[in-house]
């Protein structure tokens, strides 16, 4: 015969083992996104368990559906790169303005990455 542990004793045991668990209130939905699909869980119960510096999210219940991934449409990368950044990268690397602009677009506007890319 199994002995049941009351919730207070269970919490005490978890704390002795360095574990902490807390619920997340008012969760409306959880979305798990992969490259090929999204799993949507509506109205779940969510708990966060902390153990040895790691957070574990436990999702239970709810209505589960799958759908195609919804991609966010962003402005073109060239539109977000300033001419000042292009000039800076070109000046630092000795490359042409066009090469600097292409490197910044490829590196999503990250100046340091663009400079390193052109220097290698």
C-alpha positions as CSV (number, residue, x, y, z in Angstrom):
1,X,0.0,0.0,0.0
2,X,1.3,3.4,-1.0
3,X,1.5,6.2,1.5
4,X,0.3,9.6,0.3
5,X,2.4,12.6,1.0
6,X,0.5,15.8,1.9
7,X,1.4,18.9,-0.2
8,X,3.0,20.7,2.8
9,X,5.4,17.7,3.4
10,X,6.1,17.5,-0.4
11,X,7.0,21.2,-0.5
12,X,9.4,20.8,2.5
13,X,11.1,17.8,0.9
14,X,11.6,19.7,-2.3
15,X,13.1,22.7,-0.5
16,X,15.5,20.4,1.3
17,X,16.7,19.0,-2.1
18,X,17.2,22.6,-3.3
19,X,14.0,22.7,-5.4
20,X,11.5,25.5,-5.5
21,X,8.1,25.3,-7.3
22,X,5.7,28.1,-8.0
23,X,2.6,28.5,-10.2
24,X,2.1,31.1,-12.8
25,X,-1.3,32.8,-12.5
26,X,-3.7,33.8,-15.3
27,X,-1.9,32.0,-18.2
28,X,-4.0,32.4,-21.4
29,X,-1.9,30.4,-23.8
30,X,1.5,28.8,-24.4
31,X,3.0,28.6,-27.8
32,X,5.8,26.1,-28.7
33,X,7.3,27.2,-32.0
34,X,9.3,25.0,-34.3
35,X,10.5,25.7,-37.9
36,X,7.6,23.6,-39.3
37,X,4.7,24.1,-36.8
38,X,3.4,25.9,-33.8
39,X,1.7,24.0,-30.9
40,X,-0.8,26.3,-29.1
41,X,-2.0,25.3,-25.7
42,X,-4.9,27.5,-24.6
43,X,-5.8,27.8,-20.9
44,X,-3.0,25.6,-19.4
45,X,-1.8,25.4,-15.9
46,X,1.9,26.5,-15.8
47,X,4.4,25.9,-13.0
48,X,8.0,26.9,-12.7
49,X,10.3,24.5,-10.9
50,X,13.8,25.8,-10.0
51,X,16.4,23.2,-9.4
52,X,20.2,23.6,-9.4
53,X,20.1,27.0,-11.1
54,X,17.8,25.7,-13.9
55,X,14.2,26.7,-14.5
56,X,11.9,24.0,-15.7
57,X,8.5,25.1,-17.0
58,X,5.7,22.5,-16.6
59,X,2.7,23.0,-18.8
60,X,-0.4,20.9,-18.0
61,X,-3.9,20.6,-19.4
62,X,-5.6,23.0,-21.8
63,X,-6.8,22.8,-25.3
64,X,-4.0,21.8,-27.7
65,X,-4.0,22.8,-31.4
66,X,-1.3,22.8,-34.1
67,X,-0.9,25.3,-36.9
68,X,1.5,26.5,-39.5
69,X,4.2,28.8,-38.1
70,X,3.3,32.5,-38.2
71,X,6.2,34.5,-39.3
72,X,6.6,38.2,-38.4
73,X,7.1,40.4,-41.4
74,X,9.9,42.8,-40.8
75,X,11.0,45.8,-42.8
76,X,13.7,45.0,-45.3
77,X,17.1,44.9,-43.6
78,X,18.5,47.5,-45.9
79,X,15.9,50.0,-44.6
80,X,17.2,49.8,-41.0
81,X,20.9,50.3,-41.8
82,X,22.0,53.9,-41.7
83,X,24.4,55.5,-44.1
84,X,26.5,56.5,-41.1
85,X,27.0,52.8,-40.2
86,X,27.9,52.0,-43.8
87,X,30.5,54.7,-43.8
88,X,31.9,53.6,-40.5
89,X,32.3,49.9,-41.6
90,X,33.8,51.0,-44.9
91,X,36.3,53.3,-43.2
92,X,37.3,50.7,-40.6
93,X,37.9,47.9,-43.2
94,X,39.1,49.9,-46.2
95,X,36.4,48.2,-48.3
96,X,33.9,49.8,-50.6
97,X,30.7,51.4,-49.4
98,X,28.7,48.7,-51.3
99,X,30.7,45.9,-49.7
100,X,30.2,47.5,-46.3
101,X,26.4,47.8,-46.9
102,X,26.2,44.1,-48.0
103,X,28.1,43.0,-44.9
104,X,25.8,45.0,-42.6
105,X,22.7,43.5,-44.3
106,X,24.2,40.0,-43.9
107,X,25.0,40.7,-40.2
108,X,21.6,42.3,-39.6
109,X,23.1,45.7,-38.8
110,X,25.6,44.4,-36.2
111,X,28.6,46.7,-36.8
112,X,31.2,44.5,-35.1
113,X,30.2,41.4,-37.0
114,X,30.2,43.3,-40.3
115,X,33.7,44.6,-39.7
116,X,35.0,41.1,-38.7
117,X,33.3,39.6,-41.7
118,X,35.0,42.0,-44.1
119,X,38.4,41.6,-42.4
120,X,38.4,37.9,-42.7
